[in-house]
Amino acid sequence: MTETRKNALIVGASRGLGLGLVDAFLKRSWAVTATQRSPSQGLAALASDALTIETADIDDDGAVTALHDRLSGQRYDLIFLVAGVATQAHDPAHDVPRDVAAQVYLTNAISPIRFAELFRDRLNGSGLIAFMSSILGSVSLNESGGWETYRASKAALNTLAISFEIRHREEGFGVALIHPGWVRTEMGGEEADIDVETSVTGMADILERQVGKAGIVYLDYTGETLTW
Ligand SMILES: NC(=O)c1ccc[n+]([C@@H]2O[C@H](COP(=O)([O-])OP(=O)(O)OC[C@H]3O[C@@H](n4cnc5c(N)ncnc54)[C@H](OP(=O)(O)O)[C@@H]3O)[C@@H](O)[C@H]2O)c1
């Protein structure tokens, strides 16, 4: 049984969408390795033989390298970089201190790409690397403004993911940039459109279909293609 199970690494799974994705893939009989920064009660509550819980901050290169070493025996069908921040997202860019704006960029764009670069050798043959983007990362769909440094960080993630896919095209794995919808989490807030269950069910459906397909896609949780 275990040998035929699909295997996912979900990074940034302590709460919110990451935690919901772990639950969704476990329910689909995948084996899941989930990362947290500090002990997560939500992850602990999902404990089972199919779940491995690891600890790493994606901004800490030493911790990410140590995680890569610890997982040397693993091969994943899906690696999903979910972790992200929205610090001072409601302030216009000129009102956000330089170090805060830089940190949003580092956590949302640079750290996921560095992680993917290191962990691509842990993919199963034609596996899939997914990045949690946002519709706010689309330059052409920005018709309302706001969320300035956050938008810019997700647009940067999209751009870097395109270059990442081009750089490694010969290796045969796929890359997916995913918009989860506007979801009721700590980041999304109580006014958001949909609950975590709806979002993660949609994303898991899409990701299961996308595994094994080369190239790069930018999709929302319903499977709709977004414009860059
Ligand atoms: N909710 C929405 O409507 C929405 C819409 C579009 C895109 N997104 C994206 O979806 C992703 C998850 O968002 P969410 O709504 O679930 O937010 P959330 O509830 O605030 O959760 C954020 C997650 O990211 C983790 N994280 C943050 N910085 C990290 C770091 N440096 N290293 C490792 N983990 C880190 C957090 O860990 P800790 O518990 O340790 O803080 C937490 O697990 C983010 O990338 C977000 O930008 C969300």
Ligand as a Chemical Component Dictionary entry (heavy atoms), coordinates in Angstrom:
data_LIG
# 
_chem_comp.id                   LIG 
_chem_comp.type                 NON-POLYMER 
_chem_comp.pdbx_formal_charge   0 
_chem_comp.three_letter_code    LIG 
# 
loop_
_chem_comp_atom.comp_id 
_chem_comp_atom.atom_id 
_chem_comp_atom.alt_atom_id 
_chem_comp_atom.type_symbol 
_chem_comp_atom.charge 
_chem_comp_atom.model_Cartn_x 
_chem_comp_atom.model_Cartn_y 
_chem_comp_atom.model_Cartn_z 
_chem_comp_atom.pdbx_ordinal 
LIG N1  N1  N 0  -6.125 33.688 2.617  1  
LIG C1  C1  C 0  -6.238 34.224 1.411  2  
LIG O1  O1  O 0  -7.291 34.776 1.026  3  
LIG C2  C2  C 0  -5.081 34.125 0.434  4  
LIG C3  C3  C 0  -5.307 34.600 -0.875 5  
LIG C4  C4  C 0  -4.264 34.505 -1.802 6  
LIG C5  C5  C 0  -3.060 33.934 -1.426 7  
LIG N2  N2  N 1  -2.870 33.504 -0.135 8  
LIG C6  C6  C 0  -1.567 32.910 0.185  9  
LIG O2  O2  O 0  -1.761 31.624 0.763  10 
LIG C7  C7  C 0  -0.660 31.319 1.646  11 
LIG C8  C8  C 0  -1.201 30.888 3.005  12 
LIG O3  O3  O 0  -2.005 31.953 3.485  13 
LIG P1  P1  P 0  -3.045 31.781 4.684  14 
LIG O4  O4  O 0  -4.238 32.553 4.291  15 
LIG O5  O5  O -1 -3.152 30.375 5.094  16 
LIG O6  O6  O 0  -2.275 32.652 5.788  17 
LIG P2  P2  P 0  -2.014 32.426 7.346  18 
LIG O7  O7  O 0  -3.195 31.805 7.985  19 
LIG O8  O8  O 0  -1.520 33.752 7.821  20 
LIG O9  O9  O 0  -0.813 31.352 7.365  21 
LIG C9  C9  C 0  0.454  31.700 6.920  22 
LIG C10 C10 C 0  1.330  30.482 7.027  23 
LIG O10 O10 O 0  2.644  30.794 6.521  24 
LIG C11 C11 C 0  3.594  30.405 7.511  25 
LIG N3  N3  N 0  4.810  31.207 7.403  26 
LIG C12 C12 C 0  4.913  32.549 7.331  27 
LIG N4  N4  N 0  6.200  32.912 7.223  28 
LIG C13 C13 C 0  6.928  31.765 7.221  29 
LIG C14 C14 C 0  8.299  31.477 7.138  30 
LIG N5  N5  N 0  9.226  32.446 7.063  31 
LIG N6  N6  N 0  8.700  30.185 7.155  32 
LIG C15 C15 C 0  7.787  29.186 7.245  33 
LIG N7  N7  N 0  6.467  29.393 7.344  34 
LIG C16 C16 C 0  6.038  30.673 7.333  35 
LIG C17 C17 C 0  2.874  30.608 8.832  36 
LIG O11 O11 O 0  3.556  29.947 9.874  37 
LIG P3  P3  P 0  3.454  30.437 11.440 38 
LIG O12 O12 O 0  2.214  29.785 11.997 39 
LIG O13 O13 O 0  4.710  29.937 12.033 40 
LIG O14 O14 O 0  3.365  31.940 11.428 41 
LIG C18 C18 C 0  1.520  30.005 8.474  42 
LIG O15 O15 O 0  1.577  28.593 8.481  43 
LIG C19 C19 C 0  0.212  32.580 1.685  44 
LIG O16 O16 O 0  1.279  32.428 0.779  45 
LIG C20 C20 C 0  -0.748 33.668 1.211  46 
LIG O17 O17 O 0  -0.058 34.754 0.639  47 
LIG C21 C21 C 0  -3.861 33.587 0.789  48 
# 
loop_
_chem_comp_bond.comp_id 
_chem_comp_bond.atom_id_1 
_chem_comp_bond.atom_id_2 
_chem_comp_bond.value_order 
_chem_comp_bond.pdbx_ordinal 
LIG N1  C1  SING 1  
LIG C1  O1  DOUB 2  
LIG C1  C2  SING 3  
LIG C2  C3  SING 4  
LIG C2  C21 DOUB 5  
LIG C3  C4  DOUB 6  
LIG C4  C5  SING 7  
LIG C5  N2  DOUB 8  
LIG N2  C6  SING 9  
LIG N2  C21 SING 10 
LIG C6  O2  SING 11 
LIG C6  C20 SING 12 
LIG O2  C7  SING 13 
LIG C7  C8  SING 14 
LIG C7  C19 SING 15 
LIG C8  O3  SING 16 
LIG O3  P1  SING 17 
LIG P1  O4  DOUB 18 
LIG P1  O5  SING 19 
LIG P1  O6  SING 20 
LIG O6  P2  SING 21 
LIG P2  O7  DOUB 22 
LIG P2  O8  SING 23 
LIG P2  O9  SING 24 
LIG O9  C9  SING 25 
LIG C9  C10 SING 26 
LIG C10 O10 SING 27 
LIG C10 C18 SING 28 
LIG O10 C11 SING 29 
LIG C11 N3  SING 30 
LIG C11 C17 SING 31 
LIG N3  C12 SING 32 
LIG N3  C16 SING 33 
LIG C12 N4  DOUB 34 
LIG N4  C13 SING 35 
LIG C13 C14 SING 36 
LIG C13 C16 DOUB 37 
LIG C14 N5  SING 38 
LIG C14 N6  DOUB 39 
LIG N6  C15 SING 40 
LIG C15 N7  DOUB 41 
LIG N7  C16 SING 42 
LIG C17 O11 SING 43 
LIG C17 C18 SING 44 
LIG O11 P3  SING 45 
LIG P3  O12 DOUB 46 
LIG P3  O13 SING 47 
LIG P3  O14 SING 48 
LIG C18 O15 SING 49 
LIG C19 O16 SING 50 
LIG C19 C20 SING 51 
LIG C20 O17 SING 52 
# 
